[in-house]
Amino acid sequence: MQSLETITNWALRRGFVFPSSEIYDGFAAVYDMGPLGVELQNAIKRLWWREMVDTRPNIVGLDAQILMHPKVWDASGHTEAFTDPLVDCGACKKRFRADHLYEDATDKNADDMDMEQLGAALKEAGVKCPNCGKDAMGEPRTFNLLVGAEMGVIEGEKETVWLRGETAQGIYVNALRTAEAMRLQPPFGIAQIGKAFRNEITPRNFLFRVREFEQMEMQFFVRDEKMADEQYAFWRERRMQWLREVIGLSEENTRYHEHSPEERAHYATAAEDVQFQFPFGWKELEGIHNRGDWDLSRHSEYSGNKQTFFDQEANEHYIPRIVETSGGVGRLTLAVMSEALDEETLEGGETRLVARFKPAIAPVQVAVLPLSKKDPITEKSMEVFEGLLKGTSLRVQFDETQSIGKRYRRQDEIGTPFCVTIDFDSLEDDAVTVRDRDTMQQERVKIEELAAYLSAKFE
Ligand code: ATP
C-alpha cells in the first residue's frame, strides 16, 4: 500500500480531493471533493443505495434534514454523552485526544477507562506532549462533539441548534410515519445517505477523521430479540461481502473487530466494526450495531409520543429493536483509494502509478483518445465518443491534450479501466484500439461493436 502522503498528493494532483478553502490556507479537517472525487463517491453511493434499497423490498429510503429539534439530541444522549476525552499540554497549549495518546504510547485500549483512570494511566505511561516533547500534560476532560449553530432572526432570541452528529436520529424520528405511509411493519428498514458534523478534537489522517462528513446508514426495525440477533448476523456478513465483492476491498485489508462489552454503547447488545487496513493501521470503516430498543424508547420518553408498533397476534403494543449498519462515505473513499493506488515497475525498469479501481466505481470508465488533434481524426473520434455516450451508460471522457503516452499515464493514474484510441488506420478499417488498464494489452475492435464490447466488460 502507498503511504498516506503519496495518496494525499495524488488525490490533490489528479482532482480527487482538495483541502477546503485552500487559498485561505485551508480549513482544518474539512475537504472538498474534486471532479474525480465526486464521481468516485457518487458511484459508491449509488451502489450502496442499490444494495440497501433498490434490491430490498422491505427497506425504503429517506432524506431527513441536518437540522432537527434540539431535544432529539437530548433523547439520543448526544448532548450528555457524545464526548471525547481531551488533554492540553501546559507548555505549548496544544490539545490532544487523551485516549489516542494513551493508545499510541502503550498499544493498549483505553475504551473502558473513565476520566480519572485515563489521567492516571497517562501519567503512569509517562506520556509527553507529541508536539513539544515536554512533560506537561494536564488532566483529561470531556468535550462535546456536537457542532452548534444559531437560528432565529431576532438578536438575543436566537436558539442554539445542533448540526446533526449522525443521520440515524432523522431515521428514528421518522420511523412511524415512514412505516405508515409505506404500509410497513417490522421487520423493515430505512436507509439514508447524508451529512453529519462532529467537533473532532484531533482530526487526522486525511479523509479518515473530518468535521463534516457523509454517512450511509441503514436502520432495521424488528419485533424481538431473536429477530434482532438474526438480522445482526445477516448484516455483519452481508456488509463485508458488499465491501469486498462490489466495492473491491481485498480480504487481506479487511477484517472484523468485535466490541468488548466495555467498548460498546451501554444500550447495545452487540457491536462489531468492519476494519480496514489503512496506511496508518487497522481502523474502523463501518459499524454494525444491535441497539436493542433504546432509541425508540428514548424518543417515546423525550417526545411524549409513544413510538410503538402493534402486534396483532399478541394483541400488544411494542417498541421495536434496531439493528444498524453505519459507514462513512469519505472514510470508505479513502479506503478505496488506498486499496487501488499502486506503483508498478514495468519491463525496462520504468514505473507507472495506476489506480486499480473496480471498473464499476472508476470515476472515468472509458477514455476516448484521438491520436491527433486534427480532422479527420477529431471528427471520427467525436463520432466514437458520442456513440459511447448514446450506446452505453458508462462514464466516458474525451481526452485529446498531450502525447498519447502521457494520456495513457494520466488515465492509468486516475484508474480508467479502458482507453479507446482512434488512429489513422481507424479512418480505413472503422476500428479502434482498446487498451486495458491492468494488463496494458491492446485489442482492435470494430467501431460498430464498441458499445456492446465495452458494456460487457462492466457487467
Ligand atoms: P470513530 O471511533 O472512528 O470516531 P465512531 O465509532 O464514533 O467512529 P460512529 O459514530 O459509529 O463512529 O459512526 C459511523 C461511521 O461514520 C464510522 O464507521 C465512520 O465510517 C464514519 N465516521 C464517524 N466519524 C467520522 C469522522 N469524524 N470523519 C469521517 N467519518 C466518520
Residues whose N, C-alpha, C, O or C-beta is under 5 A from the ligand:
A	BS01	ATP	E200 L207 F208 R209 V210 F213 E284 L285 E286 G287 S326 G327 G328 R331
